[in-house]
Amino acid sequence: MLEAYEQKLTSISTYKVNEDHYATARNGQVYNFKITYESTTLDEVKNILSEEKINWREVKKRHLIGYDLDDKIEIEIIRDINTKAIIVILEKDR
């Protein structure tokens, strides 16, 4: 299901500078996909991903957390204070 989100982000793929896939939790039950972008904004990424039914909450001006209730996917969007990079973390329970 994370592939659908990856496809939505292809419009800003030219700004991608790093990509990482990893599993967390006991026995690797939670799959994470972390993408780092430069030259884009937190709002731009949020708008791209908001095409799905996502409940968003603002942790700080530079940190948003969203949850897709239908597909049970958590989304974090963080603006790095030092580098101004935008970090997107998609998390899905297996």
The first five atom37 places (N, CA, C, CB, O) and aatype in JSON, in Angstrom:
{
  "aatype": [12, 10, 6, 0, 18, 6, 5, 11, 10, 16, 15, 9, 15, 16, 18, 11, 19, 2, 6, 3, 8, 18, 0, 16, 0, 1, 2, 7, 5, 19, 18, 2, 13, 11, 9, 16, 18, 6, 15, 16, 16, 10, 3, 6, 19, 11, 2, 9, 10, 15, 6, 6, 11, 9, 2, 17, 1, 6, 19, 11, 11, 1, 8, 10, 9, 7, 18, 3, 10, 3, 3, 11, 9, 6, 9, 6, 9, 9, 1, 3, 9, 2, 16, 11, 0, 9, 9, 19, 9, 10, 6, 11, 3, 1],
  "atom_mask": [
    [1, 1, 1, 1, 1],
    [1, 1, 1, 1, 1],
    [1, 1, 1, 1, 1],
    [1, 1, 1, 1, 1],
    [1, 1, 1, 1, 1],
    [1, 1, 1, 1, 1],
    [1, 1, 1, 1, 1],
    [1, 1, 1, 1, 1],
    [1, 1, 1, 1, 1],
    [1, 1, 1, 1, 1],
    [1, 1, 1, 1, 1],
    [1, 1, 1, 1, 1],
    [1, 1, 1, 1, 1],
    [1, 1, 1, 1, 1],
    [1, 1, 1, 1, 1],
    [1, 1, 1, 1, 1],
    [1, 1, 1, 1, 1],
    [1, 1, 1, 1, 1],
    [1, 1, 1, 1, 1],
    [1, 1, 1, 1, 1],
    [1, 1, 1, 1, 1],
    [1, 1, 1, 1, 1],
    [1, 1, 1, 1, 1],
    [1, 1, 1, 1, 1],
    [1, 1, 1, 1, 1],
    [1, 1, 1, 1, 1],
    [1, 1, 1, 1, 1],
    [1, 1, 1, 0, 1],
    [1, 1, 1, 1, 1],
    [1, 1, 1, 1, 1],
    [1, 1, 1, 1, 1],
    [1, 1, 1, 1, 1],
    [1, 1, 1, 1, 1],
    [1, 1, 1, 1, 1],
    [1, 1, 1, 1, 1],
    [1, 1, 1, 1, 1],
    [1, 1, 1, 1, 1],
    [1, 1, 1, 1, 1],
    [1, 1, 1, 1, 1],
    [1, 1, 1, 1, 1],
    [1, 1, 1, 1, 1],
    [1, 1, 1, 1, 1],
    [1, 1, 1, 1, 1],
    [1, 1, 1, 1, 1],
    [1, 1, 1, 1, 1],
    [1, 1, 1, 1, 1],
    [1, 1, 1, 1, 1],
    [1, 1, 1, 1, 1],
    [1, 1, 1, 1, 1],
    [1, 1, 1, 1, 1],
    [1, 1, 1, 1, 1],
    [1, 1, 1, 1, 1],
    [1, 1, 1, 1, 1],
    [1, 1, 1, 1, 1],
    [1, 1, 1, 1, 1],
    [1, 1, 1, 1, 1],
    [1, 1, 1, 1, 1],
    [1, 1, 1, 1, 1],
    [1, 1, 1, 1, 1],
    [1, 1, 1, 1, 1],
    [1, 1, 1, 1, 1],
    [1, 1, 1, 1, 1],
    [1, 1, 1, 1, 1],
    [1, 1, 1, 1, 1],
    [1, 1, 1, 1, 1],
    [1, 1, 1, 0, 1],
    [1, 1, 1, 1, 1],
    [1, 1, 1, 1, 1],
    [1, 1, 1, 1, 1],
    [1, 1, 1, 1, 1],
    [1, 1, 1, 1, 1],
    [1, 1, 1, 1, 1],
    [1, 1, 1, 1, 1],
    [1, 1, 1, 1, 1],
    [1, 1, 1, 1, 1],
    [1, 1, 1, 1, 1],
    [1, 1, 1, 1, 1],
    [1, 1, 1, 1, 1],
    [1, 1, 1, 1, 1],
    [1, 1, 1, 1, 1],
    [1, 1, 1, 1, 1],
    [1, 1, 1, 1, 1],
    [1, 1, 1, 1, 1],
    [1, 1, 1, 1, 1],
    [1, 1, 1, 1, 1],
    [1, 1, 1, 1, 1],
    [1, 1, 1, 1, 1],
    [1, 1, 1, 1, 1],
    [1, 1, 1, 1, 1],
    [1, 1, 1, 1, 1],
    [1, 1, 1, 1, 1],
    [1, 1, 1, 1, 1],
    [1, 1, 1, 1, 1],
    [1, 1, 1, 1, 1]
  ],
  "atom_positions": [
    [[0.81, -1.19, 0.0], [0.0, 0.0, 0.0], [0.86, 1.26, 0.0], [-0.93, -0.01, 1.2], [0.41, 2.32, -0.44]],
    [[2.07, 1.16, 0.48], [2.96, 2.32, 0.47], [3.29, 2.75, -0.95], [4.24, 2.02, 1.24], [3.65, 3.9, -1.19]],
    [[3.18, 1.82, -1.89], [3.48, 2.14, -3.28], [2.6, 3.27, -3.8], [3.32, 0.91, -4.16], [3.05, 4.1, -4.59]],
    [[1.35, 3.3, -3.36], [0.42, 4.36, -3.79], [0.95, 5.73, -3.35], [-0.99, 4.12, -3.21], [0.84, 6.71, -4.08]],
    [[1.5, 5.78, -2.16], [2.06, 7.04, -1.67], [3.35, 7.4, -2.41], [2.32, 6.96, -0.16], [3.6, 8.56, -2.72]],
    [[4.16, 6.39, -2.67], [5.38, 6.63, -3.44], [5.04, 7.21, -4.81], [6.18, 5.32, -3.6], [5.72, 8.13, -5.27]],
    [[4.01, 6.68, -5.45], [3.61, 7.17, -6.77], [3.14, 8.62, -6.71], [2.5, 6.29, -7.35], [3.41, 9.4, -7.62]],
    [[2.44, 8.98, -5.64], [1.99, 10.37, -5.5], [3.17, 11.33, -5.41], [1.09, 10.51, -4.26], [3.1, 12.47, -5.86]],
    [[4.25, 10.86, -4.82], [5.43, 11.71, -4.61], [6.34, 11.78, -5.85], [6.22, 11.2, -3.43], [7.35, 12.48, -5.82]],
    [[6.0, 11.07, -6.92], [6.86, 11.1, -8.11], [6.94, 12.5, -8.72], [6.35, 10.12, -9.15], [7.92, 12.82, -9.39]],
    [[5.92, 13.33, -8.5], [5.95, 14.68, -9.07], [7.09, 15.53, -8.49], [4.62, 15.38, -8.83], [7.48, 16.53, -9.09]],
    [[7.61, 15.14, -7.32], [8.74, 15.88, -6.74], [9.98, 15.0, -6.64], [8.37, 16.42, -5.35], [10.91, 15.31, -5.9]],
    [[10.0, 13.9, -7.39], [11.12, 12.96, -7.3], [12.45, 13.56, -7.72], [10.83, 11.75, -8.15], [13.51, 13.08, -7.32]],
    [[12.42, 14.61, -8.52], [13.67, 15.25, -8.92], [14.35, 15.93, -7.73], [13.42, 16.27, -10.04], [15.55, 16.23, -7.79]],
    [[13.6, 16.17, -6.66], [14.16, 16.8, -5.46], [14.63, 15.77, -4.43], [13.13, 17.71, -4.83], [15.15, 16.14, -3.38]],
    [[14.44, 14.48, -4.74], [14.81, 13.42, -3.79], [16.32, 13.32, -3.68], [14.21, 12.06, -4.22], [17.02, 13.25, -4.69]],
    [[16.82, 13.32, -2.44], [18.26, 13.2, -2.23], [18.64, 11.91, -1.49], [18.77, 14.4, -1.46], [19.8, 11.5, -1.48]],
    [[17.65, 11.28, -0.86], [17.94, 10.04, -0.14], [16.66, 9.24, 0.04], [18.6, 10.35, 1.23], [15.55, 9.78, 0.1]],
    [[16.84, 7.92, 0.12], [15.71, 7.02, 0.3], [16.19, 5.85, 1.14], [15.14, 6.53, -1.07], [17.28, 5.32, 0.92]],
    [[15.38, 5.45, 2.11], [15.78, 4.37, 3.02], [14.56, 3.52, 3.36], [16.44, 4.94, 4.31], [13.49, 4.05, 3.66]],
    [[14.73, 2.21, 3.32], [13.68, 1.27, 3.7], [14.18, 0.49, 4.91], [13.3, 0.31, 2.5], [15.32, 0.03, 4.91]],
    [[13.35, 0.35, 5.93], [13.77, -0.42, 7.09], [12.55, -0.92, 7.87], [14.68, 0.42, 7.99], [11.46, -0.37, 7.76]],
    [[12.78, -1.96, 8.65], [11.71, -2.53, 9.49], [12.02, -2.21, 10.94], [11.58, -4.08, 9.27], [13.18, -2.18, 11.35]],
    [[10.97, -1.97, 11.72], [11.13, -1.7, 13.14], [10.16, -2.59, 13.92], [10.88, -0.19, 13.46], [9.4, -3.36, 13.33]],
    [[10.19, -2.47, 15.22], [9.35, -3.24, 16.14], [9.85, -4.67, 16.21], [7.86, -3.21, 15.7], [10.73, -5.08, 15.45]],
    [[9.29, -5.4, 17.12], [9.72, -6.77, 17.31], [9.43, -7.59, 16.05], [9.02, -7.39, 18.54], [8.34, -7.5, 15.49]],
    [[10.4, -8.37, 15.62], [10.29, -9.22, 14.43], [10.06, -8.43, 13.14], [9.17, -10.21, 14.61], [9.54, -8.98, 12.17]],
    [[10.42, -7.16, 13.12], [10.29, -6.36, 11.91], [8.86, -6.22, 11.43], [0.0, 0.0, 0.0], [8.61, -6.25, 10.23]],
    [[7.93, -6.06, 12.35], [6.51, -6.03, 12.01], [6.05, -4.71, 11.43], [5.7, -6.34, 13.21], [4.96, -4.63, 10.85]],
    [[6.84, -3.66, 11.57], [6.46, -2.35, 11.05], [7.45, -1.98, 9.94], [6.45, -1.26, 12.18], [8.66, -1.95, 10.16]],
    [[6.92, -1.69, 8.76], [7.75, -1.34, 7.6], [7.79, 0.18, 7.46], [7.21, -2.01, 6.31], [6.74, 0.83, 7.47]],
    [[8.98, 0.73, 7.32], [9.16, 2.18, 7.19], [9.85, 2.5, 5.87], [9.98, 2.73, 8.36], [10.73, 1.78, 5.41]],
    [[9.42, 3.59, 5.29], [10.01, 4.09, 4.06], [10.29, 5.57, 4.3], [9.08, 3.86, 2.81], [9.37, 6.36, 4.49]],
    [[11.56, 5.94, 4.28], [11.97, 7.31, 4.59], [12.58, 7.94, 3.33], [12.99, 7.35, 5.77], [13.49, 7.38, 2.73]],
    [[12.05, 9.11, 2.95], [12.53, 9.81, 1.77], [12.91, 11.23, 2.18], [11.45, 9.83, 0.64], [12.17, 11.89, 2.91]],
    [[14.05, 11.7, 1.71], [14.5, 13.05, 2.01], [14.52, 13.86, 0.71], [15.9, 13.05, 2.68], [15.05, 13.42, -0.3]],
    [[13.93, 15.05, 0.77], [13.83, 15.95, -0.38], [14.49, 17.28, -0.06], [12.36, 16.16, -0.8], [14.51, 17.71, 1.09]],
    [[15.03, 17.92, -1.08], [15.51, 19.3, -0.99], [14.75, 20.13, -2.0], [17.06, 19.38, -1.24], [14.2, 19.59, -2.97]],
    [[14.71, 21.42, -1.79], [14.07, 22.37, -2.71], [12.57, 22.16, -2.85], [14.71, 22.27, -4.08], [12.0, 22.4, -3.92]],
    [[11.93, 21.73, -1.8], [10.48, 21.64, -1.75], [10.03, 22.07, -0.36], [9.97, 20.18, -2.09], [10.87, 22.3, 0.52]],
    [[8.73, 22.19, -0.15], [8.24, 22.66, 1.14], [7.39, 21.61, 1.83], [7.44, 23.96, 0.96], [6.88, 20.68, 1.2]],
    [[7.24, 21.77, 3.11], [6.4, 20.9, 3.9], [4.96, 20.94, 3.39], [6.46, 21.29, 5.38], [4.32, 19.89, 3.26]],
    [[4.46, 22.13, 3.1], [3.09, 22.27, 2.61], [2.89, 21.62, 1.24], [2.71, 23.73, 2.53], [1.84, 21.02, 0.98]],
    [[3.88, 21.72, 0.38], [3.78, 21.11, -0.94], [3.65, 19.59, -0.81], [5.01, 21.47, -1.82], [2.81, 18.97, -1.48]],
    [[4.46, 18.99, 0.05], [4.4, 17.54, 0.25], [3.06, 17.15, 0.88], [5.57, 17.06, 1.13], [2.44, 16.17, 0.48]],
    [[2.62, 17.92, 1.86], [1.33, 17.65, 2.5], [0.2, 17.7, 1.48], [1.07, 18.66, 3.64], [-0.68, 16.83, 1.48]],
    [[0.21, 18.7, 0.61], [-0.85, 18.83, -0.4], [-0.86, 17.65, -1.37], [-0.67, 20.13, -1.18], [-1.92, 17.18, -1.76]],
    [[0.31, 17.18, -1.75], [0.4, 16.02, -2.65], [-0.21, 14.8, -1.97], [1.87, 15.75, -3.05], [-0.97, 14.06, -2.59]],
    [[0.14, 14.58, -0.72], [-0.33, 13.39, -0.01], [-1.77, 13.51, 0.45], [0.56, 13.12, 1.17], [-2.41, 12.5, 0.73]],
    [[-2.28, 14.71, 0.53], [-3.64, 14.93, 1.03], [-4.73, 14.53, 0.04], [-3.82, 16.36, 1.41], [-5.91, 14.68, 0.32]],
    [[-4.33, 14.03, -1.11], [-5.33, 13.53, -2.05], [-6.04, 12.32, -1.46], [-4.67, 13.16, -3.4], [-7.17, 12.01, -1.85]],
    [[-5.39, 11.64, -0.52], [-6.02, 10.53, 0.2], [-6.74, 11.11, 1.42], [-4.96, 9.45, 0.62], [-6.56, 12.27, 1.77]],
    [[-7.55, 10.28, 2.05], [-8.26, 10.71, 3.27], [-7.31, 10.58, 4.46], [-9.56, 9.87, 3.49], [-7.22, 9.52, 5.08]],
    [[-6.63, 11.66, 4.77], [-5.64, 11.64, 5.84], [-6.05, 12.63, 6.92], [-4.23, 11.98, 5.29], [-6.41, 13.78, 6.63]],
    [[-5.99, 12.18, 8.16], [-6.21, 13.07, 9.3], [-4.85, 13.62, 9.71], [-6.92, 12.33, 10.51], [-3.96, 12.86, 10.09]],
    [[-4.68, 14.95, 9.62], [-3.4, 15.59, 9.93], [-3.45, 16.27, 11.29], [-3.02, 16.61, 8.84], [-4.5, 16.76, 11.72]],
    [[-2.32, 16.27, 11.96], [-2.17, 17.12, 13.15], [-0.77, 17.73, 13.12], [-2.41, 16.3, 14.47], [0.21, 17.1, 12.72]],
    [[-0.72, 18.96, 13.57], [0.55, 19.69, 13.57], [1.21, 19.53, 14.93], [0.35, 21.19, 13.22], [0.66, 19.96, 15.94]],
    [[2.38, 18.91, 14.95], [3.14, 18.76, 16.19], [3.85, 20.08, 16.47], [4.17, 17.58, 16.09], [3.81, 20.61, 17.58]],
    [[4.51, 20.59, 15.44], [5.17, 21.9, 15.45], [5.01, 22.45, 14.04], [6.72, 21.81, 15.88], [4.55, 21.74, 13.15]],
    [[5.38, 23.69, 13.83], [5.29, 24.28, 12.49], [6.09, 23.48, 11.46], [5.78, 25.73, 12.52], [5.78, 23.5, 10.27]],
    [[7.1, 22.81, 11.91], [7.97, 22.07, 11.01], [7.77, 20.55, 11.08], [9.4, 22.39, 11.31], [8.58, 19.8, 10.55]],
    [[6.7, 20.1, 11.75], [6.49, 18.67, 11.93], [5.0, 18.34, 11.9], [7.12, 18.2, 13.26], [4.24, 18.77, 12.76]],
    [[4.59, 17.57, 10.89], [3.2, 17.13, 10.75], [3.13, 15.61, 10.84], [2.6, 17.63, 9.41], [4.03, 14.9, 10.39]],
    [[2.04, 15.13, 11.42], [1.78, 13.7, 11.45], [0.39, 13.47, 10.87], [1.89, 13.12, 12.9], [-0.57, 14.13, 11.26]],
    [[0.32, 12.54, 9.94], [-0.95, 12.2, 9.32], [-1.22, 10.73, 9.45], [0.0, 0.0, 0.0], [-0.3, 9.92, 9.58]],
    [[-2.51, 10.38, 9.42], [-2.87, 8.98, 9.51], [-3.97, 8.67, 8.51], [-3.32, 8.6, 10.94], [-5.02, 9.32, 8.51]],
    [[-3.72, 7.69, 7.67], [-4.7, 7.22, 6.7], [-5.46, 6.09, 7.37], [-4.01, 6.75, 5.34], [-4.95, 4.98, 7.52]],
    [[-6.7, 6.37, 7.78], [-7.49, 5.4, 8.52], [-7.89, 4.19, 7.67], [-8.73, 6.06, 9.07], [-8.01, 3.08, 8.18]],
    [[-8.1, 4.41, 6.38], [-8.51, 3.31, 5.49], [-7.4, 2.27, 5.33], [-8.91, 3.86, 4.13], [-7.66, 1.07, 5.4]],
    [[-6.18, 2.73, 5.11], [-5.07, 1.82, 4.84], [-4.14, 1.63, 6.03], [-4.27, 2.32, 3.67], [-3.16, 0.88, 5.94]],
    [[-4.43, 2.3, 7.13], [-3.63, 2.19, 8.36], [-2.15, 2.5, 8.11], [-3.77, 0.78, 8.95], [-1.26, 1.73, 8.46]],
    [[-1.94, 3.66, 7.5], [-0.58, 4.12, 7.22], [-0.36, 5.43, 7.96], [-0.34, 4.31, 5.68], [-1.18, 6.34, 7.89]],
    [[0.77, 5.51, 8.68], [1.14, 6.75, 9.36], [2.15, 7.49, 8.5], [1.71, 6.48, 10.77], [3.06, 6.89, 7.93]],
    [[1.98, 8.8, 8.42], [2.85, 9.64, 7.61], [3.42, 10.74, 8.49], [2.09, 10.24, 6.39], [2.68, 11.42, 9.2]],
    [[4.73, 10.91, 8.43], [5.36, 12.03, 9.13], [6.04, 12.89, 8.09], [6.38, 11.53, 10.2], [6.72, 12.38, 7.19]],
    [[5.87, 14.2, 8.21], [6.58, 15.14, 7.34], [7.32, 16.09, 8.27], [5.59, 15.91, 6.36], [6.71, 16.75, 9.11]],
    [[8.63, 16.17, 8.11], [9.47, 16.96, 9.0], [10.37, 17.86, 8.17], [10.32, 16.05, 9.94], [10.97, 17.41, 7.19]],
    [[10.46, 19.13, 8.55], [11.41, 20.03, 7.91], [12.62, 20.13, 8.83], [10.78, 21.45, 7.63], [12.52, 20.59, 9.96]],
    [[13.77, 19.7, 8.33], [15.01, 19.76, 9.1], [15.42, 21.22, 9.29], [16.14, 18.97, 8.4], [15.54, 21.96, 8.32]],
    [[15.62, 21.62, 10.52], [15.95, 23.01, 10.83], [17.27, 23.43, 10.21], [15.99, 23.22, 12.34], [17.4, 24.54, 9.69]],
    [[18.26, 22.55, 10.25], [19.6, 22.9, 9.78], [19.74, 22.9, 8.27], [20.59, 21.94, 10.36], [20.32, 23.82, 7.69]],
    [[19.2, 21.87, 7.62], [19.42, 21.74, 6.18], [18.24, 22.22, 5.34], [19.71, 20.3, 5.84], [18.37, 22.38, 4.12]],
    [[17.09, 22.46, 5.97], [15.84, 22.85, 5.28], [15.28, 21.72, 4.42], [16.08, 24.09, 4.4], [14.34, 21.92, 3.66]],
    [[15.87, 20.54, 4.55], [15.37, 19.37, 3.81], [14.02, 18.95, 4.37], [16.39, 18.19, 3.87], [13.71, 19.21, 5.54]],
    [[13.22, 18.3, 3.54], [11.94, 17.76, 3.96], [12.08, 16.25, 4.04], [10.78, 18.19, 2.97], [12.5, 15.6, 3.07]],
    [[11.73, 15.69, 5.18], [11.83, 14.25, 5.4], [10.42, 13.69, 5.49], [12.66, 13.93, 6.69], [9.6, 14.17, 6.28]],
    [[10.14, 12.69, 4.69], [8.83, 12.03, 4.69], [9.05, 10.6, 5.16], [8.14, 12.07, 3.27], [9.88, 9.87, 4.6]],
    [[8.31, 10.2, 6.18], [8.39, 8.82, 6.68], [7.0, 8.21, 6.55], [8.91, 8.77, 8.16], [6.03, 8.7, 7.12]],
    [[6.93, 7.12, 5.81], [5.69, 6.36, 5.66], [5.85, 5.08, 6.47], [5.37, 6.05, 4.15], [6.85, 4.38, 6.34]],
    [[4.87, 4.77, 7.31], [4.97, 3.61, 8.19], [3.71, 2.77, 8.09], [5.2, 4.05, 9.65], [2.59, 3.28, 8.15]],
    [[3.91, 1.46, 7.92], [2.78, 0.53, 7.76], [3.05, -0.72, 8.57], [2.55, 0.16, 6.25], [4.12, -1.32, 8.47]],
    [[2.06, -1.11, 9.39], [2.16, -2.4, 10.1], [2.0, -3.52, 9.09], [1.08, -2.52, 11.24], [1.2, -3.42, 8.15]],
    [[2.75, -4.58, 9.28], [2.65, -5.73, 8.36], [1.51, -6.62, 8.76], [3.94, -6.53, 8.34], [1.27, -7.64, 8.1]]
  ]
}
